Amino acid sequence: MTTYIDINCDLGETNLDQQPEHLEFFDFISSCNIATGFHAGDPSTILLMIKKAVEKGVAIGAHPSYPDKKGFGRISMEMDREELFASLSYQISALSGMCRIAGTALHHIKLHGALYHDAHHREEIAEVIIDLLHSFPYRVSLYGIKESILGEMADQAGFPFYSEGFVDRRYDHTGRLLPRTHQGSTLRHMEELHDQALSIIQHQRVKTETGEFIALHADTLCIHSDHDNALQTAQSLHKMLSKFNIQIKSPDK
């Protein structure tokens, strides 16, 4: 029996003159999250990514962040409700509009970095995200941590929410990702990456830093394109999943 899993990748976070191989990711993923300019990204790169996603049939997501280019969006920022709402509206609307110009539509939103973590664990941030979804002119999905404040609010409001797991990051015993400053927070060996992906897909569990297993259901698995071996990970994972009769496709296809 065939099993299905979405593989998503954070893209558009660097100038393509510097990282031209980023376009190769589209052969091995089913969803992409395109940086919207506030932690990384630029208009030319965004449009190129959208066009490539359309060509390859990859679902397009917005990857907005705090306005933190210096810290690559990984630093929490204190913003009042209206300021954060305006910032996210600007970022997501810009990407949505560029999707329309390219003849497609925005499929989902996946928050970036510190904003991703804050929205899942801080009610006041999650409320801004839900308000934004209510205000958006058409229905879009969220990718994130299902067992969270944001996940619960999205469910209550009736917004599609796809639970995300990570192929290339280590989890702690509470189910959170280990901070990047932690030794061993990033998985680098293909055997480890494969084992983690299969454990999540086939057994709905993941091994933590302490070696114990905790429950983890995921509709979509993320590969970070800014890791050193990211493209190799995407290629290797695609090949391995095929051997196990696991088909890569976006959640709504």
SEKEZA-553505 format. One record per residue: residue in three letters; y negated, z negated, x negated of N, C-alpha, C in turn. Coordinates in steps of 0.2 Angstrom, whole numbers, padded with zeros to 4 digits, always signed. Layout:
<pts>
ALAYZXYZXYZX
...
</pts>
This chain:
<pts>
MET+0006+0000-0004+0000+0000+0000-0006+0000-0004
THR-0011+0004-0002-0017+0005-0006-0022-0001-0005
THR-0025-0004-0010-0030-0009-0009-0037-0006-0011
TYR-0042-0008-0008-0049-0006-0009-0053-0011-0012
ILE-0058-0009-0017-0063-0014-0019-0069-0010-0021
ASP-0075-0012-0020-0081-0009-0022-0082-0012-0029
ILE-0085-0007-0033-0087-0009-0040-0094-0007-0040
ASN-0099-0012-0041-0106-0011-0042-0108-0012-0049
CYS-0114-0009-0050-0117-0009-0057-0124-0010-0057
ASP-0127-0014-0061-0134-0015-0061-0137-0009-0066
LEU-0141-0005-0063-0143+0001-0067-0151+0002-0067
GLY-0153+0007-0071-0160+0008-0071-0164+0003-0075
GLU-0161-0001-0079-0164-0007-0082-0167-0005-0089
THR-0166+0001-0091-0169+0003-0097-0171+0011-0097
ASN-0175+0013-0101-0177+0020-0102-0171+0024-0103
LEU-0170+0029-0100-0164+0033-0101-0165+0037-0108
ASP-0171+0038-0111-0171+0041-0117-0168+0036-0122
GLN-0167+0029-0121-0164+0025-0125-0157+0024-0124
GLN-0155+0024-0117-0148+0023-0115-0146+0029-0111
PRO-0145+0035-0113-0143+0041-0109-0136+0040-0106
GLU-0132+0036-0109-0125+0036-0107-0125+0032-0100
HIS-0130+0029-0098-0130+0025-0092-0129+0030-0086
LEU-0130+0036-0086-0128+0041-0081-0121+0042-0080
GLU-0117+0040-0085-0110+0041-0085-0107+0035-0081
PHE-0110+0030-0080-0107+0025-0075-0105+0027-0068
PHE-0109+0032-0066-0108+0034-0059-0101+0037-0058
ASP-0098+0039-0063-0091+0042-0062-0086+0036-0061
PHE-0088+0030-0062-0083+0024-0062-0085+0019-0057
ILE-0090+0020-0053-0092+0014-0049-0093+0017-0042
SER-0094+0013-0037-0095+0015-0030-0101+0013-0027
SER-0105+0008-0030-0111+0006-0028-0116+0005-0034
CYS-0122+0006-0034-0127+0004-0039-0132+0000-0037
ASN-0135-0004-0041-0141-0008-0040-0147-0006-0044
ILE-0152-0003-0042-0157+0001-0046-0163-0004-0047
ALA-0164-0005-0053-0170-0010-0055-0176-0007-0052
THR-0181-0011-0049-0186-0009-0045-0193-0010-0049
GLY-0193-0011-0055-0199-0011-0059-0202-0017-0061
PHE-0200-0023-0058-0203-0029-0059-0200-0033-0065
HIS-0193-0032-0066-0190-0035-0072-0189-0029-0077
ALA-0188-0023-0075-0186-0017-0079-0186-0011-0074
GLY-0186-0005-0077-0186+0001-0073-0193+0004-0073
ASP-0193+0011-0072-0199+0015-0071-0198+0020-0066
PRO-0203+0023-0063-0202+0028-0057-0197+0034-0059
SER-0198+0037-0065-0194+0042-0067-0187+0040-0068
THR-0185+0035-0070-0178+0032-0071-0175+0031-0064
ILE-0179+0028-0060-0177+0026-0053-0175+0033-0049
LEU-0179+0038-0049-0178+0044-0046-0172+0047-0049
LEU-0171+0047-0055-0165+0050-0058-0159+0047-0056
MET-0159+0040-0056-0153+0036-0054-0152+0038-0047
ILE-0157+0038-0042-0155+0040-0035-0152+0047-0035
LYS-0155+0052-0038-0152+0058-0038-0145+0058-0040
LYS-0143+0055-0045-0136+0055-0048-0132+0051-0043
ALA-0134+0046-0040-0130+0042-0035-0128+0047-0029
VAL-0133+0051-0027-0132+0055-0021-0127+0061-0024
GLU-0127+0063-0030-0123+0068-0032-0116+0065-0032
LYS-0115+0059-0034-0108+0056-0035-0106+0052-0029
GLY-0110+0052-0024-0107+0048-0018-0107+0041-0019
VAL-0112+0038-0023-0112+0031-0024-0117+0028-0020
ALA-0116+0022-0017-0120+0019-0012-0126+0016-0016
ILE-0132+0016-0014-0138+0014-0017-0141+0008-0015
GLY-0142+0003-0020-0145-0003-0018-0151-0004-0022
ALA-0156-0008-0019-0162-0011-0023-0160-0017-0027
HIS-0163-0017-0033-0161-0023-0037-0168-0026-0039
PRO-0171-0030-0034-0178-0033-0035-0178-0039-0039
SER-0183-0041-0042-0183-0048-0046-0190-0051-0045
TYR-0191-0057-0048-0197-0060-0049-0201-0055-0054
PRO-0208-0055-0053-0212-0051-0058-0212-0054-0065
ASP-0206-0053-0069-0205-0056-0075-0202-0051-0080
LYS-0206-0046-0082-0204-0041-0087-0202-0045-0094
LYS-0206-0049-0096-0206-0053-0102-0199-0056-0103
GLY-0197-0060-0097-0190-0063-0097-0185-0060-0094
PHE-0186-0053-0093-0181-0049-0090-0178-0052-0083
GLY-0183-0055-0079-0181-0057-0073-0177-0063-0073
ARG-0176-0066-0079-0171-0072-0079-0174-0079-0079
ILE-0181-0079-0078-0184-0085-0077-0187-0087-0070
SER-0185-0092-0067-0187-0094-0061-0195-0095-0061
MET-0198-0092-0055-0205-0093-0055-0207-0096-0048
GLU-0212-0100-0048-0214-0103-0042-0219-0098-0039
MET-0218-0095-0033-0222-0091-0029-0222-0094-0022
ASP-0228-0093-0019-0229-0095-0012-0225-0090-0008
ARG-0224-0092-0002-0220-0088+0003-0222-0081+0004
GLU-0229-0081+0005-0232-0074+0006-0232-0070+0000
GLU-0233-0073-0006-0233-0069-0012-0226-0066-0013
LEU-0221-0070-0012-0214-0068-0014-0212-0062-0009
PHE-0214-0063-0002-0213-0058+0003-0216-0052+0001
ALA-0222-0052-0001-0226-0046-0003-0223-0042-0009
SER-0221-0046-0014-0218-0044-0020-0211-0040-0018
LEU-0207-0043-0014-0201-0040-0013-0202-0034-0008
SER-0206-0035-0003-0207-0029+0001-0210-0023-0003
TYR-0214-0024-0008-0216-0018-0012-0211-0015-0016
GLN-0207-0019-0019-0201-0017-0023-0196-0013-0019
ILE-0194-0016-0013-0188-0013-0009-0191-0007-0006
SER-0197-0007-0003-0200-0002+0001-0201+0005-0004
ALA-0203+0003-0010-0204+0009-0015-0197+0012-0016
LEU-0192+0009-0017-0185+0012-0018-0183+0015-0012
SER-0184+0012-0006-0182+0015+0000-0185+0022+0001
GLY-0192+0022+0000-0195+0028+0001-0193+0033-0004
MET-0191+0032-0010-0189+0037-0015-0182+0039-0013
CYS-0178+0035-0010-0172+0037-0007-0173+0042-0002
ARG-0178+0041+0003-0179+0046+0008-0181+0052+0005
ILE-0185+0052+0000-0188+0058-0003-0182+0062-0006
ALA-0177+0059-0008-0171+0062-0011-0166+0064-0006
GLY-0167+0063+0000-0163+0064+0006-0157+0060+0007
THR-0158+0053+0006-0153+0048+0007-0156+0042+0010
ALA-0153+0037+0010-0155+0030+0013-0153+0024+0008
LEU-0157+0019+0008-0155+0013+0005-0149+0010+0008
HIS-0144+0008+0005-0138+0005+0008-0138-0003+0008
HIS-0141-0006+0002-0140-0013+0001-0146-0016-0003
ILE-0146-0022-0003-0151-0026-0008-0146-0031-0012
LYS-0147-0031-0018-0144-0036-0023-0150-0039-0027
LEU-0151-0045-0026-0157-0048-0030-0155-0049-0037
HIS-0160-0049-0042-0158-0049-0049-0160-0056-0052
GLY-0156-0058-0057-0157-0063-0061-0159-0070-0058
ALA-0164-0073-0060-0166-0080-0057-0167-0080-0050
LEU-0170-0074-0047-0171-0073-0040-0164-0073-0036
TYR-0159-0070-0039-0152-0070-0036-0150-0077-0035
HIS-0150-0081-0041-0148-0088-0040-0152-0093-0036
ASP-0159-0092-0036-0163-0096-0032-0162-0095-0025
ALA-0161-0088-0023-0161-0087-0016-0154-0089-0013
HIS-0149-0090-0017-0143-0092-0015-0142-0100-0014
HIS-0147-0103-0017-0146-0111-0018-0153-0114-0015
ARG-0158-0111-0014-0164-0114-0012-0166-0111-0005
GLU-0166-0115+0000-0167-0113+0007-0174-0109+0008
GLU-0179-0112+0005-0186-0108+0006-0186-0101+0003
ILE-0182-0100-0002-0182-0093-0005-0177-0089+0000
ALA-0172-0092+0002-0167-0088+0006-0171-0086+0013
GLU-0175-0090+0015-0179-0089+0021-0183-0082+0020
VAL-0186-0082+0015-0190-0076+0013-0186-0069+0014
ILE-0180-0070+0011-0176-0064+0011-0174-0062+0018
ILE-0172-0067+0022-0170-0066+0029-0176-0063+0033
ASP-0182-0066+0032-0188-0063+0035-0189-0056+0033
LEU-0188-0054+0027-0189-0047+0025-0184-0043+0028
LEU-0178-0045+0029-0172-0041+0032-0174-0040+0039
HIS-0177-0045+0043-0179-0044+0049-0185-0039+0050
SER-0189-0039+0045-0195-0034+0045-0194-0027+0043
PHE-0188-0026+0039-0187-0020+0037-0186-0015+0042
PRO-0188-0008+0041-0188-0003+0047-0181-0001+0049
TYR-0176-0002+0044-0169-0001+0046-0164-0006+0043
ARG-0158-0006+0045-0153-0011+0043-0150-0010+0036
VAL-0151-0014+0032-0148-0014+0025-0143-0020+0024
SER-0138-0019+0020-0134-0025+0018-0136-0029+0012
LEU-0133-0035+0012-0135-0039+0006-0128-0040+0002
TYR-0129-0039-0005-0123-0041-0009-0125-0048-0013
GLY-0120-0053-0013-0122-0059-0016-0116-0064-0015
ILE-0118-0070-0015-0113-0075-0015-0112-0078-0008
LYS-0106-0077-0005-0105-0078+0002-0106-0085+0004
GLU-0102-0090-0001-0103-0097+0000-0109-0100-0002
SER-0115-0099+0001-0121-0101-0001-0126-0101+0005
ILE-0132-0104+0003-0137-0104+0009-0139-0097+0011
LEU-0140-0093+0007-0142-0086+0009-0136-0083+0013
GLY-0130-0084+0011-0124-0081+0014-0124-0083+0021
GLU-0125-0090+0022-0124-0093+0029-0130-0091+0033
MET-0136-0090+0030-0142-0088+0034-0141-0080+0036
ALA-0138-0076+0032-0137-0069+0034-0132-0069+0039
ASP-0127-0073+0039-0121-0073+0044-0124-0075+0051
GLN-0128-0080+0051-0131-0082+0057-0136-0077+0060
ALA-0140-0073+0056-0144-0068+0058-0141-0062+0060
GLY-0135-0061+0058-0131-0055+0060-0132-0049+0055
PHE-0134-0051+0048-0135-0046+0043-0128-0045+0039
PRO-0126-0039+0038-0120-0037+0034-0121-0041+0027
PHE-0116-0044+0025-0116-0048+0018-0110-0047+0015
TYR-0110-0044+0009-0104-0042+0005-0103-0047-0001
SER-0098-0051-0001-0097-0056-0006-0096-0053-0013
GLU-0099-0055-0018-0099-0052-0025-0095-0057-0029
GLY-0091-0054-0034-0088-0057-0039-0090-0053-0046
PHE-0089-0056-0051-0091-0053-0058-0085-0052-0062
VAL-0085-0046-0065-0079-0045-0069-0080-0047-0076
ASP-0087-0048-0078-0089-0049-0085-0092-0055-0087
ARG-0092-0060-0082-0095-0066-0083-0090-0072-0081
ARG-0091-0078-0085-0086-0083-0084-0089-0088-0079
TYR-0085-0091-0075-0087-0096-0070-0086-0103-0072
ASP-0090-0107-0069-0089-0115-0070-0084-0117-0065
HIS-0083-0124-0065-0078-0127-0060-0081-0127-0053
THR-0087-0126-0052-0090-0126-0046-0091-0119-0042
GLY-0089-0114-0046-0089-0107-0044-0096-0104-0046
ARG-0100-0107-0049-0106-0104-0052-0105-0100-0058
LEU-0109-0095-0060-0108-0092-0067-0111-0097-0072
LEU-0107-0097-0078-0110-0101-0083-0116-0098-0086
PRO-0121-0102-0087-0128-0099-0090-0127-0095-0096
ARG-0131-0090-0097-0130-0085-0102-0131-0088-0109
THR-0134-0094-0109-0135-0098-0115-0129-0101-0117
HIS-0124-0102-0113-0118-0105-0114-0113-0101-0118
GLN-0110-0104-0123-0105-0100-0127-0099-0098-0123
GLY-0097-0092-0123-0092-0089-0119-0093-0087-0112
SER-0100-0087-0110-0102-0085-0103-0101-0078-0102
THR-0100-0074-0107-0099-0067-0106-0092-0065-0108
LEU-0088-0062-0104-0081-0059-0106-0082-0053-0110
ARG-0079-0052-0115-0080-0046-0119-0073-0042-0121
HIS-0068-0046-0120-0061-0042-0122-0058-0039-0116
MET-0056-0033-0116-0054-0029-0110-0048-0033-0107
GLU-0044-0036-0110-0038-0040-0107-0041-0045-0102
GLU-0046-0049-0105-0049-0054-0101-0052-0051-0095
LEU-0056-0046-0096-0059-0042-0090-0054-0040-0085
HIS-0049-0037-0087-0044-0034-0083-0041-0040-0079
ASP-0039-0045-0082-0036-0051-0079-0040-0054-0074
GLN-0047-0055-0075-0051-0058-0070-0052-0053-0064
ALA-0053-0047-0065-0053-0042-0060-0047-0042-0055
LEU-0041-0042-0058-0035-0042-0054-0034-0049-0051
SER-0036-0054-0054-0035-0061-0051-0040-0061-0045
ILE-0046-0059-0045-0050-0059-0039-0048-0054-0034
ILE-0046-0048-0035-0044-0043-0030-0037-0045-0027
GLN-0032-0047-0031-0025-0048-0029-0024-0055-0026
HIS-0027-0060-0029-0026-0067-0027-0032-0071-0025
GLN-0038-0068-0024-0044-0071-0022-0045-0078-0025
ARG-0044-0077-0032-0046-0083-0036-0048-0081-0043
VAL-0051-0086-0047-0054-0084-0053-0053-0090-0058
LYS-0051-0089-0064-0050-0094-0069-0057-0096-0072
THR-0058-0103-0072-0065-0106-0074-0064-0107-0082
GLU-0070-0110-0084-0071-0111-0091-0066-0116-0093
THR-0063-0121-0089-0059-0126-0090-0051-0124-0090
GLY-0050-0118-0088-0044-0115-0087-0040-0116-0080
GLU-0044-0119-0076-0041-0120-0069-0043-0114-0065
PHE-0040-0113-0059-0041-0108-0054-0045-0111-0048
ILE-0050-0107-0046-0053-0109-0040-0053-0103-0035
ALA-0054-0104-0029-0054-0098-0024-0060-0094-0025
LEU-0059-0088-0024-0065-0083-0025-0063-0076-0021
HIS-0066-0075-0015-0065-0069-0012-0071-0065-0014
ALA-0070-0058-0015-0075-0053-0016-0074-0047-0013
ASP-0079-0044-0010-0079-0037-0007-0081-0032-0012
THR-0085-0035-0017-0088-0030-0022-0088-0034-0029
LEU-0086-0030-0034-0086-0033-0041-0091-0030-0045
CYS-0095-0034-0049-0101-0032-0053-0099-0031-0060
ILE-0102-0025-0063-0102-0024-0070-0109-0024-0072
HIS-0111-0028-0077-0118-0028-0080-0119-0022-0085
SER-0123-0018-0084-0124-0012-0088-0127-0014-0095
ASP-0130-0020-0095-0134-0022-0101-0129-0025-0106
HIS-0123-0026-0105-0118-0029-0110-0116-0023-0115
ASP-0115-0026-0121-0113-0021-0126-0108-0016-0124
ASN-0102-0018-0121-0097-0014-0120-0096-0012-0113
ALA-0102-0011-0109-0102-0011-0102-0099-0004-0100
LEU-0100+0002-0103-0098+0008-0101-0090+0008-0102
GLN-0088+0005-0108-0081+0005-0109-0077+0001-0104
THR-0081-0005-0102-0078-0009-0097-0077-0005-0090
ALA-0082-0001-0088-0081+0003-0082-0076+0008-0082
GLN-0075+0011-0088-0070+0016-0089-0063+0013-0089
SER-0062+0008-0093-0056+0004-0093-0054+0001-0087
LEU-0059-0002-0083-0057-0005-0077-0055+0001-0071
HIS-0058+0006-0071-0057+0012-0067-0050+0014-0068
LYS-0048+0015-0074-0041+0017-0076-0036+0012-0074
MET-0037+0006-0076-0032+0000-0074-0031-0001-0067
LEU-0037-0001-0063-0036-0001-0056-0032+0004-0052
SER-0033+0010-0055-0029+0016-0053-0021+0015-0054
LYS-0019+0012-0059-0012+0010-0061-0009+0005-0056
PHE-0014+0001-0053-0011-0004-0048-0012-0002-0041
ASN-0014+0005-0040-0015+0008-0033-0021+0004-0030
ILE-0026+0002-0034-0032-0001-0031-0038+0005-0031
GLN-0040+0007-0025-0045+0012-0025-0052+0009-0025
ILE-0056+0012-0028-0063+0010-0029-0067+0014-0023
LYS-0071+0010-0019-0075+0013-0014-0080+0008-0011
SER-0086+0011-0009-0091+0006-0006-0089+0003+0000
PRO-0091-0003+0002-0089-0007+0008-0089-0003+0014
ASP-0094+0001+0015-0095+0004+0022-0091+0011+0022
LYS-0087+0013+0017-0084+0020+0017-0077+0019+0019
</pts>
